[in-house]
């Protein structure tokens, strides 16, 4: 994964329009890619945390697992899916197609 800023960065809107010719189409593509990344990360996190799942219903018997906390903190420190999607889009790593344009051809 490329070095992605963890916080918000000021962007030149013209850079978004370079790829599609339309800023709004670019933002829609980035949004959909961010959703894909978010789902993937969430599934990854849930699978890792599932290893620590217990069937105990009694709150007194539930204890905090240090490894579980470290995994959660790692995912909290990761760049947000939107930042990852923006970087991928600007680097030309996002594949997309426009169904309306394909039908017109």
C-alpha positions as CSV (number, residue, x, y, z in Angstrom):
1,X,0.0,0.0,0.0
2,X,1.3,3.4,-0.9
3,X,2.0,6.1,1.7
4,X,-1.5,7.6,2.2
5,X,-2.0,10.6,4.5
6,X,-4.1,9.6,7.5
7,X,-5.7,13.0,7.7
8,X,-7.5,15.4,5.4
9,X,-5.4,16.9,2.6
10,X,-6.3,19.9,0.4
11,X,-6.8,18.8,-3.2
12,X,-6.9,20.5,-6.5
13,X,-10.4,19.8,-7.9
14,X,-9.1,19.9,-11.5
15,X,-7.0,16.8,-10.7
16,X,-10.2,14.9,-10.2
17,X,-11.7,16.0,-13.5
18,X,-8.6,14.9,-15.5
19,X,-9.6,11.3,-15.6
20,X,-13.3,11.5,-16.3
21,X,-13.7,15.0,-17.6
22,X,-16.3,15.6,-14.8
23,X,-15.5,16.2,-11.1
24,X,-18.9,14.8,-10.0
25,X,-18.4,11.5,-11.9
26,X,-14.9,11.3,-10.4
27,X,-16.3,11.8,-6.9
28,X,-19.0,9.2,-7.5
29,X,-16.3,6.7,-8.6
30,X,-14.2,7.5,-5.6
31,X,-17.2,7.1,-3.3
32,X,-18.0,3.7,-4.7
33,X,-14.3,2.6,-4.4
34,X,-14.2,3.9,-0.8
35,X,-17.3,1.7,0.0
36,X,-15.6,-1.3,-1.4
37,X,-12.4,-0.6,0.6
38,X,-14.5,-0.1,3.8
39,X,-16.4,-3.4,3.4
40,X,-13.1,-5.2,2.8
41,X,-11.4,-3.7,5.8
42,X,-14.5,-4.3,8.0
43,X,-14.6,-8.0,6.9
44,X,-10.8,-8.3,7.7
45,X,-11.2,-6.7,11.1
46,X,-14.3,-8.9,12.0
47,X,-12.5,-12.1,10.9
48,X,-9.5,-11.2,13.1
49,X,-11.7,-10.2,16.1
50,X,-13.9,-13.4,15.6
51,X,-10.9,-15.4,16.9
52,X,-11.4,-13.7,20.3
53,X,-15.2,-14.1,20.4
54,X,-16.6,-15.9,23.4
55,X,-20.0,-17.4,24.0
56,X,-20.1,-16.0,27.6
57,X,-23.2,-13.8,28.2
58,X,-22.2,-12.8,31.8
59,X,-20.5,-9.4,31.7
60,X,-18.4,-10.2,34.8
61,X,-16.7,-13.0,32.9
62,X,-15.9,-10.9,29.9
63,X,-12.3,-9.6,30.0
64,X,-10.3,-7.4,27.7
65,X,-7.8,-9.2,25.6
66,X,-4.6,-7.2,24.9
67,X,-4.2,-8.6,21.4
68,X,-7.8,-7.7,20.6
69,X,-7.2,-4.2,21.7
70,X,-4.0,-3.9,19.6
71,X,-5.8,-5.2,16.5
72,X,-8.5,-2.6,17.0
73,X,-6.0,0.2,17.5
74,X,-4.1,-0.8,14.4
75,X,-7.3,-0.5,12.3
76,X,-8.2,2.8,13.9
77,X,-4.8,4.2,12.9
78,X,-5.1,3.1,9.3
79,X,-5.9,5.7,6.7
80,X,-9.7,6.1,6.1
81,X,-11.2,4.3,3.1
82,X,-12.0,7.6,1.5
83,X,-8.3,8.7,1.6
84,X,-7.3,5.3,0.2
85,X,-9.8,5.6,-2.6
86,X,-8.7,9.2,-3.5
87,X,-5.1,8.1,-3.7
88,X,-5.9,5.1,-5.8
89,X,-8.0,7.2,-8.2
90,X,-5.4,9.9,-8.6
91,X,-2.7,7.3,-9.2
92,X,-4.9,5.7,-11.9
93,X,-5.3,2.4,-10.0
94,X,-9.1,2.4,-10.1
95,X,-10.9,0.6,-12.9
96,X,-14.4,1.9,-13.8
97,X,-16.7,1.9,-16.6
98,X,-19.7,4.0,-17.6
99,X,-22.7,1.7,-18.6
100,X,-24.5,4.6,-20.3
101,X,-21.6,5.3,-22.6
102,X,-21.2,1.6,-23.4
103,X,-24.9,1.4,-24.4
104,X,-24.6,4.4,-26.7
105,X,-21.7,2.8,-28.7
